[in-house]
Amino acid sequence: VQSLLAVLGAVGVVALSLLEALLIAVLVRQWRRRRRAERSLTERLRLEELLAELNGRFVGLTAADVHAESVRSLGEVGEFLAVDRATLVAPDEYSGVFRVRGWARPGVKPGPAVVSLRQFPWTAARLRRGEIVRFSRLDELPAEAATDRRTYATVGVRSLLGIPLVADDVMMGSISFSTVRGERAWPDELVHRLRLLAEVFASVLARRRADEALRQSRAFSVAIVDSLPGRVMVLDRTGVIIAVNDGGEAATPHLAVGVNYLERWRRCAAGGERGAAEMLRGVTAVLEGTTAQFTFEYQRRREDEARWLEFRVHPLRTEAGGAVISRIDVTDRKHGELEARRMRDELARVGRLVTMGQLTAALAHEVKQPLTGILTNAQAGRRLLTAGPPDLVELRAILDDIVRDDQRAADVIDRLRAMLKRHEPEVVALDVNRLIRDVVRFLHSDAVIRSATIGLDLTPDLPGIRADVVQLQQVVVNLMLNGLDAMRGVPAERRRLLIRTERACDGVRVAVQDSGPGLDPASRERVFEPFYTTKAEGMGLGLPIARTLVEAAGGRLWAADDEGGATFVFTLPVAETGPFPAGASREPVPAGR
Amino acid sequence: MRKGRLLIAVVDDEESVRKSLRRLLSAFRHDAVTFASGQEFLDALPAHRPDCLILDLQMPGLSGVDVQRHLADRCVRMPTIVITADDETRGRVPWPGTVAYLCKPFEDHVLLATIERAVEEAPVP
């Protein structure tokens, strides 16, 4: 019994020991499991802390520092995850290649700095679709990823987790974590956490891209504005200058940021400076949005020097409003224009002298008619006085006629002087029908001498046209003389010059048609070349001068294709006034009355 | 030679010239009949057969030369004094019947002397 008890005791001890050992083992296992759970929780917390810290780190970072910070952060995460490489892959902004930036564990060879999508077609396609790429071993990669597998093997990757970076539905690149020394699993929970990291990176890259675009756009605008030869100012909606370039000029205090540009013009306008009020109105209208744009030429006088400035005011089409004003010194251009105009006017005047030279016979005829009337009347009066008791009624009639004829002679001379005198051309609203009638009167004697008739077909109530009266008379005289010359070879009874006026879409049209042999198509343009002439006399300047004058007035002059004879047509723009109510008519006026 | 009151036709498109010549000729006791165009004169020819014609050269429609051509065609010979405002026409070869070219404006005594000469030289019809 004792030995049985001893055996039972021993068995009991053994059983107890075993039980104890089992208990210890269970406890140890439980403790280990708890430790693992605790460690996992701690790691998770640490990862989350790390992610939160990284997120905060990118806030307020300048664009230039983003890449360096990304590499540093990837290193910290990589270290924490105990991987060998942690990289950010993003397309290069300028070249379009995929650049790899990142971290590699000390002692591990870094991966390639640039990758091509051709090397990772399967990976790239998945990432583009917004899907993650993960494999614990290379042989987990599917058959269609054969190319990718070879490339991974070449660069030593044995396991990898790649997460796409997507911001606002735009694929910005990817981040990836990989091992080269061994294989590693990528549990879902980790993937979930790292997706958060990817979101941080994506938003950082998106911001960097937006910053870069903004910076480029600013640099672009500044470079353009600075390169402009004139002054460029940007005003806010109240007229305060918010940006200004130097335009190659010395800095002036009234053209500086913060100065109210409108105030300056207000002062100039109050001081009675010419044009200042108009400029002020224009800029204000653009700022208020009542005018789409405003262009203004302004003459600035300083000491004894006058400069011409051209202002262009465009609205700033932003919510805040404002305007951009460019100011260019156009003095040289203006002098050039004035000189060209002076030359043109002088040429026109010389042209008039030449024309008058051709008209001497007609002008002599024109003056001699009233002179004949005056002399003959005077002699008749003298005879009445000597022959007996004078007939006072008849004498009075004679004197009246003398006065009238004298007036007529003076009118001819006045018209001649007006055509010849040096005058400052003045563009005014003109009644073209009236002007044509005046010219026809002027050329009446010339037509009589040439045995030609002049017909008029004038549309009544035409709007006024913008031109200088003397220069437009010259145009009509030149065209009429040209037509009269052209009819020299035709029988006298067929020499008929017809002048028509009518309304046209681009103003008022005047046509001068002769009944001469006409122009062949090749000559139609050549007749406007200086010194081109088919006449024995004449310099070939009449038509070129006429065209120059018409074009200077904003019109066009051409030789039209017409049946029989030649037709010269010109148009002139309408002046902004109502029609002339002159009793215009369609009557054919014979040259000789 | 015929002296005394003559019937003189004046053809000129210029009213002032016609009117003043009529006055002058009347003051010198001649009868003047005026026409504003060559055609008017030719149309009135059967009714008037003037002793002398004062004819303007430059006229619209029929010119002075045209009128003289028509007269020649009708075999009408009439002493004619051509008046012109254009000096250059004076040197022209005169059309038959032309007694003189007078340049406008002309003196009354020259005109009267020319009329006298024209009438004297004219063949008696």
Interface residues (C-beta under 8 A of the other chain):
Chain A: A361 A364 H365 K368 Q369 P370 L371 T372 G373 I374 L375 T376 N377 Q379 A380 R383 L384 A387 E394 I398 D401 R404 D405 R408 S445 A447 V448 I449 S451 T453 A492 P590 A591 G592 R593
Chain B: D13 E14 S16 V17 K19 S20 L21 R23 L24 S26 A27 F28 S37 Q58 M59 P60 G61 S63 I83 A85 D86 D87 E88 K104 P105 F106 E107 D108
